[in-house]
C-alpha cells in the first residue's frame, strides 16, 4: 500500500472584493458578502487603486492577501518621470472641486480634464463655497470658458446645502479631486455624516489649503452610487500620456485634428497647421493652447532625457 497522503485542496478559496481604501501598501477590501478585510498585495508589487475589483485570499481573521487585480474599465492617475500616483479605478465621473478661496489653478483644472479625457471619464466642475458671493461670481466668470466647451458646472455651498449635488452622483462612481482647501472633506461629511473626514481652516496668508485627507476612500451612497474622496493635490503630472494623444485630450482641438498640412503635425510651429490657424482666428483659447504647448515641450524633453 502506498504511503503517500491523498491530495487535499486548499481549504480557503479566493474571494472577490472591491478596494474601498488605500493606505500606502495596505488596502481595505469589501467582499461580496459585506465583510471588510485589511489586505496586502502578494509580493512587492503595488499598483492597486481605490475602486479596483480584486481576488483576495483570506488568511487570518480580518486579513487577506490580494492575489489578482481584475480588469479595469479605466484608471485615473498622475505621474512624473520617476513615479506614478494612482487615484481611482473603474470610475464614471471625475468631480473637480474648486472654490474662490483659496484661489485655484486653471492649469491644474486643465490637467485634470486631460487625464479624464484620456480615460473617457465624464467631468463635473464643482464650484464650492458659493456663500462667498462676490468671490464666487469672479470664480464663475473664470470658469465660464469650461462651460462654453461643454463641461457642466455646479455651484454649491457644501457647508450649507449639499442637496444640489446629489442628482449628479446618482448612478455614478464619482471621484473627488482638486487642490487642498477647496472643501472636498466638507462635501464628504455632508454626504455621509458618519465619514467624519477631518477638515481644517485655510491659510489666508499663504492663500492655500492644508492637506487633511491622507488616504483615498470609497463611500457607498446607495446600491448604484459611490463617491471616492482623494487627498488634495497641488500638481497633476501627465507623463504617462503619449504626446501623440495629447491634442485629442483637448476637446476643442478635435474638430481641427487631421486637417493640418503635415499628417504628423505637432501643432507648435508647423506651417499650415489647422489648429494654430484656428487659434489665430480666435476659435481656440490662447491660454489653453499655451498649456498644450507647455505639456508638449515637457513630454518631448522627458523623452529625450
N, C-alpha and C positions, 0 to 999 in steps of 0.2 A: 504494500500500500504506500502511495506517495506521501512524503512528509510535508509537502508544500501546503501552505494555508490557502484556502479558497480566496479568489479576488473579491474585494469588497469595494463598493462605490463610496465616494465621498458622502458623508452624512449631510454636509452643508452645500447647497447648490447656490449658484449666483442668483441674485435678485436684481430687478430693475428699479431704479430710482432717479430722482432729479436733484441736482445740486442746488441747494437753496441758500448757501452761504459759503464764502471762501475766506480763509484766514491763512495767507501765505501758502504753505503746503498741507494745510489741513482743511477739510471740507465737511459741511453738514449735508447729508443726503437724506431726502424724504422718500421712503419706499412706497410702493403701490398700496401697501396695507396701512399706511399712515404713520409708521414708526420713523423716527429720525435717528440716524447713526452718524457718529463722528468718524470720518474716514481719512485715509491717506492713499496716495497713488502707489501702486506697486512699482518698485524700482525707484529711480531718482527722477523720473520724468514728471514734468508739471503739465502745463498746457490745458488745465481744466478751468472752465468758466462757469460762473453762476448761470443757471438755466440749462446747463448740459444735462442730457439724459445719459445715464451710465449703468453699467452692470457692476455690482459690488458683491463681494464675498464676505458675509458676516463672520466675525472672528469671536471676540469676547462680547458679552452683553453690552449693547450700546455702541459697539465699534465695528468697523469693517475696513476692507481694502478694495479700492476701485480697480477693477480688472480691465474694463474696456470703456472707452468713450463712444457712444452710439453716434451714427451720422447726424450732422447738424444741418439745419436749413440755412444758417448764417452764423457769422462770428464777428462781433464788434470789438475792435481792439485798437490800441495805438502803439506806435513803435518808433524807435530811432535806430541808429546804426548798430547799437550794441544790445538792445533788449526789446522785448515786447511786453505790453501790459494788457492782459485780457480784461474786458469789461463785462460782456454778457454774450450768451449764445441763444439761438433759437428765438429771437425777439421779433416782434412785428412792428414795433413803433419805438422811435427814439424821441424822447421829450427833452429838448434843450431848454434848461431853466436859466433865465436871465432876470435881472432886476435893475432898476435905475440906480440903486445904491447897494453895494459899491458899483462903480462903473464896470461895464462888461466890454469884452474884446470882440469886435466884429470878425477879426481874423480867426479867433477860436471858434466862433459860430460857423464860419466858412469851412473850417477843417472838420468839424463835426458833421456838417452836411455832406462833405465829400466822402467821409467814411460811411455814412448811411447810404448814399447813392451807390457806392461801390458794392455794398452788400444787399442792395434792393430792400432797404428798410424805410418805411414812410416816416415822416418827421412832423412833430408839432413843436412850434416855438412858444414857450410858456413864459409870459412876462409877469413875474410875481411882484408883490408889494405895491399893488395898484392903489392902495390907500395913500401912497405918497403922490398926490395928484399931479402937481406941477412937474416933478421929476419923471413920472411915468409918461406924461404927454410927450416930453422931449425924447424919452427912450423909444416910445412907439413910433415917433417920426423917423428915428434912426433905423428902426426895424421894418419900416413900411416897404422897403425895396424887396425884402424877402417875401412879403405878401404878394407883391407885384409878380414875383417869379412863380408864385403858386403854392408857397408853403403856408399852411394855416398857422394863425397866431391867436392865442387866447390870453387875455389879461385877467388876473385874479389877485386877491389878497388872501393867501393861504391861512394867515393868522385869523382872518375874519370869516371867510366863507369858501369852503373847498368845493361846494356843490357844482359850480360850472364845469369843473374838470372831469367829473365822474362819467359823463356821457362819452368823453373822448377815450376813457380807459376801458369801456365795456367791450368785452370780447377780444381784447388786445393783451399781448405780453409786452409791456412797456418798460423801457429803461430810462431812468432819470440821469441826466449828466449835465455838467456845467461847472462854472467856477465856484470856488468856495465863497460862502456868504450870500448866495443867491436864494437860499431858503428851501433847499431840497429836503432837509430833515424836517422842517416845519410842515412841508407838504405831506411827507410820510406820516408824521404824527397826527395830522388832521384826517388822513385817510384811514389809518389804522392806529387808534389811540393806544393799543397795547404795545405798539412798536417801541415807544419811548426812546426814539432817536435823540441823541444829545444835540443841543443847539447852543450857539454862542454868539454874543454880540460882535458886530463887525468892528474893525478898527477904522474910525473915521480919519485918523491922522494919516494912515497909510492907504486909505481908500481900497481896502481889501478885506476879504473874509479869512477866517482861520479854519483849518480842517477839523471837523468834529466827527465825521464818518471815516472810520479806518478800514472798513471791510465792505464787501458787496453782499447784499442780502436780497432775497426774493420774498415778497409778501403776496399771498393769495387773497384777492378781494372777493371772488366768488368762484364758482366752478369753471368759468370761462375767462376769467380776467386775473392777470398778475401784474405787479409792478416791482421793478428791481431798482433799489437805491444803490448808488455807487459813490465812492469818495470824490470830493471836489477836485478839480484839476485846474492847472494854470497853463498847460500846454497840451497839444494833441499832435503827436508825431505821426506822419503818414509814410514812413519809409517803406512800408510793406506794399504800397500801391504802385504798380508798374507805371512808369512815366508815360507809356503809350496809352494807358487807360485814363490818365488824369483829366484830360479835357472833357471826356464824356461824363465825368462826375460833376461838372458844372451844367446844370440843366438848361441854362440859357445859351450855352455854346452849341448844343446838339443840332439845331437847325442848320448850322454852318459847317459842321464837320463833314468831310468828304467832298467839299466844294472848292477846296484850295487847288492851286496850280500843281503843287507837288503832293503826291499821294502820302508821303511821309512827313508832311509839314508839322513843325513843332509849334507853330503859331507864336513865334517870338519876333523874328526879323525877316522871315522869308517873304519874297515878293509875291504879289497876287494871292495873299492869304485872305480867305473869305472872312475869317474870324477877326483879323486885325482891321479889315475894311469895315466890318460891322461896328467895331468899337469906334472907329473914326467918324462914323455916321450917327453915333450916339445910341446905337441899338444894344450895346453891351456896356455895362457899368465899368468905368475905368478902374475903380478900386478893386473890383473882383478880378479883372484882367491882371492887375498888378499882383494879386495874391497867387494867381495861376503861374505867372512868370517867376515869382519867388520860389514856389514849390518845384517848378521845373528845373530851375537853377540848382536848388538843393539836391534834387534827385540825380541830376547829371554829375554834380560834384561828388556825391557819395558813391555813384557808380564808378567814377574814375578813381576814387580813393580805394 
